[in-house]
């Protein structure tokens, strides 16, 4: 995912440094950045918060087939909203 790579480089970080700051295993982070792995909900939240990008921007840049991309974006957006509601209610 060249979009994340661009953001990481703009911050002056190596893959190892970014992974450490995000508390994501380096190999996992590298695979997400290169589009070889889909981030989990938790990883997506960490990445979007760290780079200050929207979840939609993150997922739009994943190498999903077009017919799956919209569904993935909607699913993750709903998951994040539901999790935030649970935190607020507690």
N, C-alpha and C positions, 0 to 999 in steps of 0.2 A: 504494500500500500504506500505508494510514493507520497501521498498526502501527509501521512504521519512522519515519514522520513524527512520531508521538507520542514515540517514543524520542529522536529528534533534538531536538525542541523541549524535552523534559525536560532535555536536556544544555545547552540554551541556545545551540544552533548553528543557523546558517543552512544552506541547502542547499549553498552554496559552501564554507563552512567544513567541513561534514561530508565532502563529496566530497574536499576537499584532505587532510583527516586520513586518510581511507580510501584515498587514492591511486587514486581512481576519477574519470574525467572527469565534470565537473559535469552535463552533459546526460544522460549514462548513468545517473548516480546519481539524478537527478531522475525519469527514466523508470522506474527500478526502484521508487523510493519511491511513485510514482503508479500503479504496477501496469501500466504500458504496456510494460515490458520484463522479461524473465526474467533474473535474475542468473546469471552463469557460476559455475562451482564456486568459482573463486578469489574472485570478488566476494562470493558468499554467505558464504564463510569469513571474509572481512574484515569484513563487516557483522555477522555473528553474534558474532565476537570483540569488535568495538568496542562493540556494544550489550549484550554479555553475554546473548544470547538463544540458544536452541537452533535448529538448522537446521530442525527440524520446525516450530517457532513461526514462523520466517521464511516457510517455504513454505506453511504452512496459511493464511497471510494473503495469499498471491498469488491473483490472480483466475483461477485455473484452473477449468475445468469439474470437477465432483466426481469424474467417472470418471478423470480424469488426475491429480488431486491426490495420491492415495495412491501411485501409481507414481512420481511425481516425488520425493516425500519418500523413498521407499525407494531410488531410484536415487542421489540425492545423498548420503544417509547411507552407502551402500555405497562410493561414490567417496571420501568423506572418510576412512572407515575404511581403505580400501586405500592411500590416499596416506600416511596416518599410519604404517601398517605399513612402507612403503618407507623412510620417513625413519628409523624406529627401526632397521631392519636395516642401514642404511648406516654 
